[in-house]
Amino acid sequence: MSTLLDRPVAAPPPPEQPARTAPRRERSRARTLLLGPAGDPRWVRPSLVTLLAATGVLYVWDLAASGWANAFYAAAAQAGSRSWEAFFYGSSDAANSITVDKPPASLWVMDLSVRLFGLSSWSLLVPQALMGVATVGVVHLAVRRVAGPGAGLLASAVTALTPVAVLMFRFDNPDSLLVLLLTLAAYLVVRALQSGRRATLVGVGVLIGFAFLTKTLQAFLVVPGFALVWLVCAPTPFRRRLVDLLWAGLAMVVAGGWWVAVVELVPADWRPFIGGSQTNSVWELIWGYNGLGRLTGDETGSVGGGLGWGETGLGRLFGYDVGGQVAWLLPAALVLGVAGLLALGRAARTDVRRSGLLVWLSWLVVTGLTFSLMAGIFHAYYTVALAPAIGAVVGIGGALLWARRRHWVARFVLAATLAGTAAWGWALLGRTPWFLPWLAPTVLVVGLVAAAGLLVVQLLPRLVAALVVVAGVLAALGGPAAFALQTAATPHTGSIVTAGPDAASRFGPSRFAPTGGGFSLGTPPPGATAGVATTSAPTSPGGGAVPGGSGRVSTRGNLLGASDPTPRVVAALRSNASAYTWVAAAVGSQSAAGYQLATGDPVMAVGGFNGSDPSPTLDQFQQDVAEGRIHWFVGGTVGRSSGGSDASIQIAQWVAAHYTATPVDGIQLYDLTTTAG
């Protein structure tokens, strides 16, 4: 019987064999890193790296020109970098008088950056730019999983060059983190639909929960579509799909609800006032000012709804105030999304191409309809949440039709979509006829020629067909790319900013005219009002230049822009600053933010963002003054907007009646440490 000893012993491999295989493995890893997976064409990975690098340059170019960008959030980031309590709650100042009117997740990113690198424009804005580059990369990963690398590159390019995306990924609003988290969630939904793994779907719930801690209920706009696509298309039995969805919902509630629970359980005297609410409740903030009030228009302390930012209705996203921000490829996305679904015909229920397309299309439709029909506060920059969905739908839908280009119907839809996109780009560029006047006719002509080429693309040589496709992409992206470059080259500051050159509306000049790197309210259309009140204390003297001043006139700030104090004002506020909890108090968060950023010391934002919050009450303010906790009160600042508490006006009137104003470079400063009259 044969034994192991009877078997011949294999000769050992030559000593040089391991040395030959190791470089092969290294070469394989290097090829994967440089050129992508083995199945990818050689041009894919270099193209992606180039696109991401160009996006990074576009998003970080001359960031410091925007200064603090939105000083409201910059001041909160400064506060969070100096106080862990302010960090946790998202307070406007390090002394924790009041929070910003959003949960603090986006501030946590900036707070940590400021703690690491110090307070500067770069430490505030570079994290936003990096989130933008990450968003573009994740869009590529998600789209290529269902439609190939070419579709992924197109989708990521559309996302990167959407003008409002360039604006907000260079700005310190919460929208950057919100869009990144939702894009990551969509990517995980696509992966879960391919694998059927519960853990992946639970990850989606966690991401949406943290998106809720970034901008509350807006994060949930993607949930209905994601959930429905999972229930219909996931590759598991229906009962398992339902259970997995419940687990994901639980993860979402936990990830988004823990902070809300902590804030609601902590006694009000132990924490700052919840900005944006009238009852010092984060629950009210979520469902009122930042929730259902945005949909119905019934919101206390509103600073203006649809008036001036596009009329409420299905045409809002295409109007003069919003169209140039995001709508360049919105019609194309809708057409290609529907055509892509029809092209798949009777594909299997679990077909990943259809389910992936439905994920992004549901995001686009639900969020777009919400923005179009909401009757409350709406600003054009909200539409940055549509950019990844538009890019993904264009990429997937276009790839599905391109794969069927031998059929005349697919070619016709592609050609008609391109021609319509070129015509729509020509129309949008026509709203700013002084901006690159040669571009509009160029986009139209190139787009129409490329569309004609698509009709016969199956008959063209490969090189010519490639040139037709490149020309079509350039025509489709020419308008948004020009707006994107103009946006990156223009400083943006204040609470309400827009991308691209200012469009002339059907009423005449737009209400938003660029002034000194920011945007301010101009003359409203006939019969309209600005919708924003910038009132001051009735008995407070007005501003103006003071003889012997520094040569620069201080500004007090308003709802849209922060104050800009001169060195003399800053010196006055900083005098003996360590002796006070707040070196000053000013009505409105924007006004307070400018003084706080200039001095580096806490400044109380009386009344919150627009002076309509009951924080502090007159009694509380009088007690703080009696205890010597506030040094100065800044007169002539923003008063109450529409609805809400009158506490800020009462405080301003009380100060003006009992203390004497000291004018410093046009600013009326009331020394609250003197004896009240």
Secondary structure, 3 states (H helix, E strand, C coil): CCCHHHCCCCCCCCCHHHHHHHHHHHHHHHHHHHHCCCCCCCCHHHHHHHHHHHHHHHHHCCHHHHCCCCHHHHHHHHHHHHCHHHHHHCECCCCCCEECCCCCHHHHHHHHHHHHHCCCHHHHHHHHHHHHHHHHHHHHHHHHHHHCHHHHHHHHHHHHHCHHHHHHCCCCCCHHHHHHHHHHHHHHHHHHHHHCCHHHHHHHHHHHHHHHHHHHHHHHHHHHHHHHHHHHHCCCCHHHHHHHHHHHHHHHHHHHHHHHHHHHHCCHHHCCECCCCCCCCHHHHHHHHHHHHHHHCCCCCECCCCCCCCCCCCCHHHCCCCHHHHHHHHHHHHHHHHHHHHHHCCCCCCCHHHHHHHHHHHHHHHHHHHHHHCCCCCCHHHHHHHHHHHHHHHHHHHHHHHCCCCCHHHHHHHHHHHHHHHHHHHHHHCCCCCCCCCHHHHHHHHHHHHHHHHHCHHHCCHHHHHHHHHHHHHHHHHHHHHHHHHHHCCCCCCCCCCCCCCCCECCECCCEEEECCEEEECCCCCCCCCCCCCCCCCCCCCCCCCCCCCCCCCECCCCCCCCECCHHHHHHHHCCHHHCCEEEEEECHHHHHHHHHHHCCCEEEECCCCCCCCCCCHHHHHHHHHCCCEEEEECCCCCCCECCCCHHHHHHHHHHHHCCEEEECCEEEEECCCCCC
